[in-house]
């Protein structure tokens, strides 16, 4: 990762400090909630500036999911390995979209370690702003990256002739689901960053973690063909619920998704937000 990926933080450090400090003058619970949202949006804005500074990094990361869709997907579709999946590419496309969200977000903690080593994180954490605002803002920043990649994947899928529902309601549901899923995996990644603390350890654990999460989900094959032990893991895996939301919106004609899927992802996000917010200072050690 290049050091210029963090130029956006240096360019707006004074503005960030001023706006975050002004956001911390709560007098009531409602004001605290508003200030939390405003501070999170400021952090997300910094992440958006990084994307603008190097947009090709985001686009090139979409190559791997596209290879899964165009090479693996078409090969399996011709082999007809799964009974009842007459249109396997339509079944698989939401799973690959969810995979790209996870792959983009699961290494987001690496930026935290890099910022610490560059001395940027220390400057941010001395501001009198709740740690939860930084965690939520960075999760939203990961969601912005995932949305760009997701748009590329959907466009390529439609160009390939894969049948997807691209109605406004379906796309809105996908947008919210991608932001939520990216927040879950980015926050999990930030938790790993506070535990591992070096880039080498983080990369090793991150690479070990991604493939089990992907294969222990319903991204590329249905749950009913899995052995019992793998089906149990899939039901515990947040990626499975993200896949179900995307598949329901883009393929199954359920644009609003299933309430259970939304609740599971929200619970994952809420628990991880609390844990990471309390451990955030430890990334400096």
C-alpha positions in Angstrom: 0.0 0.0 0.0 1.4 3.4 -0.9 1.9 6.2 1.5 0.0 8.6 -0.7 -3.2 6.6 0.2 -3.2 8.7 3.4 -2.6 12.1 1.8 -6.3 12.9 2.4 -5.8 12.8 6.1 -2.9 15.3 6.1 -4.8 17.6 3.7 -7.8 17.9 6.0 -6.3 17.4 9.5 -6.9 20.9 10.7 -10.4 21.0 9.2 -11.1 17.5 10.7 -10.0 18.5 14.2 -12.0 21.7 14.1 -15.2 20.1 12.9 -15.0 17.1 15.2 -14.3 19.3 18.3 -17.3 21.5 17.4 -19.4 18.4 17.1 -18.8 17.5 20.8 -21.0 19.9 22.8 -23.9 17.7 23.7 -26.6 18.9 26.1 -29.1 16.1 25.6 -29.3 12.5 24.4 -30.7 13.7 21.1 -27.8 16.1 20.6 -25.3 13.3 21.5 -26.9 11.1 18.7 -26.7 14.0 16.2 -23.1 14.8 17.2 -22.2 11.1 16.8 -23.6 11.0 13.3 -21.9 14.3 12.3 -18.5 13.2 13.6 -18.9 9.8 11.8 -19.7 11.6 8.6 -16.6 13.8 8.9 -14.4 10.7 9.2 -16.2 9.1 6.3 -15.6 12.2 4.3 -11.9 11.8 4.8 -12.1 8.2 3.6 -14.0 9.5 0.5 -11.2 11.9 -0.3 -8.8 9.0 -0.3 -10.9 7.2 -2.8 -10.9 10.3 -5.0 -7.2 10.6 -4.7 -6.6 7.0 -5.9 -9.8 5.6 -7.6 -7.9 3.0 -9.6 -7.1 1.1 -6.4 -10.8 0.5 -5.8 -11.5 -0.5 -9.4 -8.6 -2.9 -9.7 -9.8 -4.7 -6.6 -13.0 -5.6 -8.5 -11.0 -7.8 -10.9 -10.9 -10.8 -8.6 -14.7 -11.0 -8.1 -15.2 -10.4 -11.8 -13.0 -13.4 -12.5 -15.1 -15.6 -10.2 -18.2 -14.4 -12.0 -17.0 -14.7 -15.6 -14.7 -17.8 -15.4 -15.8 -19.9 -12.4 -19.5 -19.0 -12.7 -19.8 -19.8 -16.4 -17.8 -23.1 -16.0 -20.1 -24.3 -13.2 -23.2 -23.1 -15.0 -22.3 -25.3 -18.0 -21.5 -28.3 -15.7 -24.9 -28.0 -14.0 -23.5 -29.3 -10.7 -26.4 -28.1 -8.6 -29.9 -29.5 -9.1 -32.6 -26.9 -9.3 -30.2 -24.1 -10.3 -31.2 -23.7 -13.9 -29.9 -20.1 -14.0 -26.7 -20.5 -11.9 -25.2 -17.2 -12.9 -28.2 -15.3 -11.5 -27.9 -17.4 -8.4 -24.2 -16.7 -8.1 -24.0 -13.0 -9.0 -25.3 -11.7 -5.6 -22.9 -14.1 -3.9 -19.9 -12.6 -5.8 -21.2 -9.1 -5.1 -21.2 -10.0 -1.3 -17.8 -11.5 -1.7 -16.4 -8.3 -3.1 -17.9 -6.4 -0.2 -16.2 -8.7 2.3 -12.8 -8.8 0.5 -12.8 -5.0 0.3 -13.7 -4.5 3.9 -11.8 -7.4 5.7 -8.4 -5.8 5.1 -9.6 -2.3 6.1 -7.8 -2.7 9.5 -4.5 -2.6 7.6 -5.1 1.1 7.1 -5.5 1.5 10.9 -2.0 -0.1 11.4 -0.5 2.0 8.7 -2.0 5.2 10.1 -0.6 4.3 13.5 2.9 3.7 12.1 2.7 7.0 10.1 1.7 8.9 13.3 -1.7 10.0 11.8 -3.8 7.9 14.1 -2.3 9.4 17.3 -3.2 12.9 16.1 -6.8 11.9 15.5 -7.3 10.0 18.7 -6.3 13.0 20.9 -9.4 14.8 19.7 -12.2 14.9 22.3 -14.5 12.8 20.2 -16.0 9.3 21.1 -14.1 6.4 19.6 -17.3 5.0 18.3 -17.5 8.0 15.9 -14.2 7.0 14.3 -15.2 3.3 14.1 -18.5 4.1 12.5 -17.0 6.6 10.1 -14.3 4.2 8.9 -16.9 1.5 8.5 -18.9 3.9 6.3 -15.8 4.7 4.3 -15.4 1.0 3.7 -19.0 0.9 2.5 -18.2 3.7 -0.1 -15.4 1.6 -1.5 -17.6 -1.5 -1.6 -20.4 0.4 -3.4 -18.0 1.4 -6.2 -16.9 -2.2 -6.7 -20.5 -3.4 -6.4 -21.6 -1.0 -9.2 -18.9 -2.4 -11.4 -19.9 -6.0 -10.8 -23.6 -5.3 -11.4 -22.9 -3.5 -14.6 -20.7 -6.4 -15.9 -23.3 -8.9 -14.8 -26.0 -7.1 -16.7 -23.7 -6.8 -19.7 -23.2 -10.5 -19.6 -26.9 -11.0 -19.9 -27.4 -12.3 -16.4 -31.0 -11.7 -15.3 -31.0 -9.3 -12.3 -33.8 -7.1 -11.0 -32.4 -3.5 -11.4 -35.5 -1.6 -10.3 -34.9 1.4 -8.1 -36.2 -0.3 -4.9 -34.0 -3.3 -5.5 -30.9 -1.1 -6.1 -31.7 0.9 -3.0 -32.0 -2.2 -0.9 -28.6 -3.4 -2.3 -27.0 -0.1 -1.5 -28.1 -0.2 2.2 -27.2 -3.9 2.5 -23.7 -3.3 1.0 -23.1 -0.4 3.4 -24.3 -2.5 6.3 -22.3 -5.6 5.3 -19.1 -3.5 4.7 -19.5 -1.9 8.1 -19.7 -5.4 9.7 -16.5 -6.7 8.0 -14.6 -3.4 8.3 -15.3 -3.3 12.0 -14.3 -6.9 12.4 -11.1 -6.0 10.5 -10.5 -3.1 12.9 -10.9 -5.5 15.8 -8.2 -7.7 14.3 -5.9 -4.6 13.9 -6.1 -4.0 17.6 -5.2 -7.6 18.4 -2.5 -8.2 15.8 -0.8 -4.8 15.6 1.7 -5.5 12.8 1.0 -5.5 9.1 2.6 -8.9 8.5 0.5 -10.6 11.1 -2.6 -8.9 10.0 -2.1 -9.9 6.3 -1.5 -13.5 7.3 -4.6 -13.7 9.5 -6.7 -11.8 7.0 -5.9 -14.1 4.1 -6.6 -17.1 6.3 -10.0 -15.7 7.4 -11.4 -14.6 4.0 -11.7 -18.0 2.2 -13.4 -19.9 5.1 -15.9 -17.0 5.4 -16.5 -17.2 1.7 -16.8 -21.0 1.3 -18.8 -21.4 4.6 -21.6 -19.3 3.2 -24.3 -19.6 0.6 -22.5 -17.4 -1.9 -21.7 -20.0 -4.6 -23.9 -23.0 -3.6 -27.2 -23.4 -1.8 -27.4 -24.3 1.9 -29.4 -27.5 1.3 -26.4 -29.3 -0.4 -24.1 -28.6 2.5 -23.2 -31.2 5.2 -24.8 -30.4 8.6 -21.6 -29.0 10.2 -21.0 -26.6 7.3 -24.7 -25.5 7.3 -24.4 -24.6 11.0 -21.3 -22.5 10.2 -23.1 -20.9 7.3 -26.0 -19.8 9.6 -23.4 -18.2 12.0 -21.6 -16.4 9.1 -22.7 -12.8 8.6 -21.8 -13.2 4.9 -24.7 -15.6 4.4 -27.2 -13.0 5.5 -25.7 -10.4 3.3 -25.9 -12.8 0.4 -29.6 -13.5 1.2 -30.4 -9.8 1.2 -28.7 -9.2 -2.1 -30.1 -12.3 -3.7 -33.6 -11.5 -2.5 -33.4 -8.0 -4.0 -31.7 -8.8 -7.3 -33.0 -12.3 -8.1 -35.9 -13.5 -6.0 -38.2 -10.5 -6.3 -38.1 -9.5 -2.7 -36.7 -6.0 -2.9 -37.0 -5.1 0.8 -35.3 -8.3 2.0 -36.1 -10.5 5.0 -36.3 -8.8 8.4 -34.2 -11.6 10.0 -31.3 -10.9 7.7 -31.3 -7.2 8.5 -31.5 -7.9 12.3 -28.6 -10.4 12.2 -26.3 -8.0 10.4 -27.4 -5.1 12.7 -26.6 -7.2 15.8 -23.2 -8.2 14.3 -22.5 -4.5 13.6 -23.7 -3.3 17.0 -21.6 -5.8 19.0 -18.5 -5.2 16.9 -18.9 -1.4 17.2 -19.0 -1.6 21.0 -16.1 -4.0 21.3 -13.8 -2.1 18.8 -14.7 1.3 20.3 -13.5 0.1 23.7 -10.3 -1.4 22.2 -9.5 1.4 19.8 -6.8 3.0 21.9 -4.9 -0.3 22.1 -4.0 -0.1 18.5 -1.5 2.5 19.6 0.4 0.1 21.9 
